[in-house]
Amino acid sequence: MESEHRSGAANARRGAPAHPRRADAERNIAAILAAATSCFAKNPNASMTEIAAAAGVGRVTLYGHFSSREALLSELMERALSEVATVLEATGLDEGPADETLRSFIRSSWQLLDRNLRMLHAARRALPAEAVHDHHLGILSAMDRLITRGRQEGVFRDDLPAHWLVSTVYALVQAAGDQVEAGRFTSEEALDALDATLASALRRA
């Protein structure tokens, strides 16, 4: 026991991190992310003060983990899009007709996007356009692969560059989300409109 005490004291003098402190930090981060997700779902203009209160932490603790509202939104966007990327890979990019695979992906990922719609909307307004685009790079790369396969199969048009078709998908998904956020579409209406518009825009003549 005495040797353990001496070892602990030595670690403290060396500045070794204490396990309880790490556990507290992890709990605080989890609470902040959960609170931020909830706050942004209710109000895309939610402030850091509101998020700290919802998480049950002080502003010092909140800013200790996330230096700014933008940093917090960037982390939330990264996590949300990682879920979408997981769905995309699970869809089986190299399996089945490419047009059916794309339709399946759009429909299966829409629930994730819809659930995080206000947060993603807030992130797009708060973060530089380049940063938002960078968060989507993995998804866009996979989409390029799928569209290239569809062009080779003859189900997607090849009279326009593949990168333009990828950008079209990206823009239309964002537009569908914006229409829901503006109250012009329900989530179901936006998904149906997105499905029909993509089919028309990508279909080979």
Disulfide bonds with the S-S distance in Angstrom:
none
